Amino acid sequence: MALVVWALAIGVIWALQVKGSAQWWAWCAVLVTLVCGGECLRIARRMPAHLRWDGQRWLWGPEGSLGDEPHAGRALLCLDAGFFMLLFLQPTSPRTRGTWLPLPRSTAQWHMVRCVLHGPIPADDLP
């Protein structure tokens, strides 16, 4: 949230200082930052509170649903920076939308999650 506010503040200051035809582009950059910031906040609100591997599939859900997770499916590793991972959680139900999950290294089961994600993919999970 703080990063979005800082980006907007810098963009507005820049847009106010720019003169001529470049000012139009500066205000467009402010608008894009606002839209992207809103999308980031929307994604952060619906992020799962926990992620669990049951040996065959990933289970995830909101806080308090441990053992009774409403979503199951695949976790696709999109980015592994060593200290941070970005996963896309793809549900098995076609009616449910996937969600993004950022995982910092401070996550309790960091090593286990990395081992499972980098391990072999079962043949029935291949696209």
N, C-alpha and C positions, 0 to 999 in steps of 0.2 A: 504494500500500500504506500509506504513512504517513497519507494522508488518511482511510482506513478506520479505522486505529488511533485517530487523533485523534477521529473521530466517535463511535466506540464508547466511548472514555474519557469524553468529554463527556456522552454519553447515560447511562452508568452513574452518573456523579457526579450528574447531574440526577435520575435515578430514585431514588437513595438519599436525596436531599434532599426530594423531594416526599412529602407525607403524604396520607392519605385515599384517595378513589376515583381521584384523578388519578394516583396511583402506578401503577395498572394500565396506564394509557395510556403512561406513561413507559417501562415495561418493554416494552410493545408496540413503541414507537419504537426501543428498543435492538435488539429482535429483527429488525425490518425493516431496520435499518442493517446488522446482521450478515449477513442474507440477501443484501441488495444488494451488500455488499462481497465476499461469496463469489462472486456472479455476475460481478462486475467482474474479479476475479482469474481466474476460469475463462475469460472472454472474452480477457483479456490473454495467457493462456498459449497460446491457439490462434490468435493474430493472425498474419497473414502477415508475413514478414520483408521482402518486397519486392513491388513492384507495377510492372507494365510494360504500356505501350500498344503494340500491334503495328500500329496503323493501322486496325484493324477491331474489335478487342475487347481487353479487359483480361485480362492474365495475372497470376496471383499464386501464391505458394508460400512454403515455408519457406526459411530460409537455405541457400545452397548449391545451389538448384535453378534458378538463373538460366539461361535458355535451354531448360530442360526443366521448366517449371512444371506442376504437377499440376492446376491449376484455371484455367478460362477463363470469361468471362462479361461481365456489365455492372457498372459501378461507378455506383451511384446517389448523388448528392450530397444528403445530408440536412441538413447545416449548413455554412455558409461564413461564418465570423466575421472573415475577413480575415487573421487570424494563426493560424487553426486551421480544419481541415475535418474533418467526420465523414462517412465514406463507408460505404455498405452494398454489399458485394460479392456480387452475385447470380450464382451459377454457371449455366451453360447446362444442366448435367446435373441432372435432377430428383431424383436420388438423393443429391446433395450439398447440405448446408445452407449457407446464406449466412453471411457473417461481417461484423463491423463492423471498420472500420479508421480510427482517429484519425490525422490527419496534421498535425503541427505545421509552422509556417512554416520551420523549420530543415531540412526535407526537401530533399534535393539537387535534385530536379527540380520544385520547388514551382510555378514559373510555368508550366511545360509541363503539369503535371497540371491546374492551374486552367483553362488555355486549352482543353484537351480536354474537361473536364467542363462548361464553360459554352458550348461550341460546339454547333452544330446536331446533333440526333440523327438518324441515318439512318432512313429510313422502315421498314426491316425490323426495327428495334429498338423501335418503338413498341408499347406494350401493346395 
